């Protein structure tokens, strides 16, 4: 847990240094909207946050799909383990092979 706190502190310090070194104002245009004079660091950090959120949502969706698949396979295992241990009628026995 200490490692996570240290990592968060280092990332925070790096973000502050980045913001101080990139104060230049930029104009942002998106579709019909235009926002003027935003600090470059704010635009870049916002873009990074949006990327992290998209990756988290994608990972969450994949995790949900995998949990559903696991649940389906566990049900299938339970069905197969409850089935009697007799050979299927479609598999020929040794007496039918010898003729």
N, C-alpha and C positions, 0 to 999 in steps of 0.2 A: 504494500500500500504506500509505503514511503517513496518507492520508485515512481509511482504514478503522480504523487504530489510534486516531486522534483521535476518530472517531465512537464507537468502543467506549468510550473513556475518558469522553467526555461523557455517554453513556447510563449508564455505571456511576455517575458522580457524581450524575446526576439520580435514579437509583434509590436511592442512599444518602440523598439529601436527602428523597425521598419516604418512605422507611422511617422516618427520624427524625421527620418531621412527622406521621406516622400510626401512633402506637404503641397506639392504643386497642384493647382486647381485644374480640373479637366471637365469637359462637357460630355455628358452621357446622353446618347440618343438610342431609343428603343421604340420601334414601330412609329407611332405618332407622338410619343412623349419625348421631351427634351429636358434634362436636368443640367443646369449649368453650375460650374464652379464647385464641384465636389472634390475633396482631396483625393489624389491618386491612390494613396494607401487605403482609404475607405472603400474605393471601388474594387481594388484587388482583394481586400479582405472579405468584402461582401460576396464576391465571386467565389472565393475559396469556401466560404460558409455554405453557399448554395450547392457547391459540388459535394461537400461532405453530407449535406442533407439528402441529396439525390442518391449518393452511394449507400447511406443508411437505410433509406426506404427500399432500395433495390435488395439489399442484404436481408432486410426484414421479410420482404415478400418471398425470397428464396427460402428463408428459414421456415416460414409458414407452409410452403409447398412441401418441403422435406418432412416436416412433422406430420402432415397429412398422409404422405406416402408411407412413413414409418407406421402410423396407426393402421393403415390399410394392410400392410404386410404382416403386422402383428395379429390382426384378425384372421388373415389367411393361414398363418402358422397355427393359430388356435383351432381353426377348422380342420387342418390336416392332422393335428395331433389328436383330435377327438375322433377321427375316422378309424374304423376297424383296420387291423393289420392283415387284411387278406388281399391276395393279388387281384389285379383288375382282370375282368373277363376278356379284355382285348389282347392281353399278353398270352401267347400260347404256352401251355405247360410242357414239361419234358415228354409226356406221353404222346402229345399230338405232333411233336417235332419228329420223333423216331418213326412214326407211322405205323 
